[in-house]
């Protein structure tokens, strides 16, 4: 888990819903959105704004520590062949 101190000028606020639709399309879901809306406008009353950064710079890192998943999450990772492929 990282704690960061990122200059505001290096952040981008986007719609969580729009990002997920775009990500779904990018990962092969034809029902996703091929275009990303970068305006940050929320799409519904259930949508939330998220803040993203285009890169991670070492000088922004305030603290780093291991973050171990709970048992349920660890089991889901172990059962997913795409995630298992990421293991060292």
Residue, then its C-alpha position, 0 to 999 in steps of 0.5 A: x500500500x502506498x501513501x502518496x503526496x501528488x501535486x494537484x496539477x498532476x491529477x485528473x478527476x474522472x467519472x468512475x462509471x465512465x472509466x469502468x465502461x471504457x476499461x471494459x471496452x479496452x478489455x474486450x467487452x463490446x458493451x463497453x464504451x470505445x470513447x473515454x469521457x475525460x470531463x469528469x462529469x458524473x453520469x448518474x446519482x450513483x456515480x462517483x468522482x475518482x482522481x487518477x494520476x498518469x504516472x507514479x514518481x518516486x518523489x511522491x511516495x510518502x510511505x510504502x508497506x505490504x498489503x495482504x489480501x483477506x482470505x476471500x480475496x486471496x482465494x479469488x486471485x488463486x482461482x483466476x488464471x489471468x491473475x495467477x499469471x501475474x505471480x512471480 
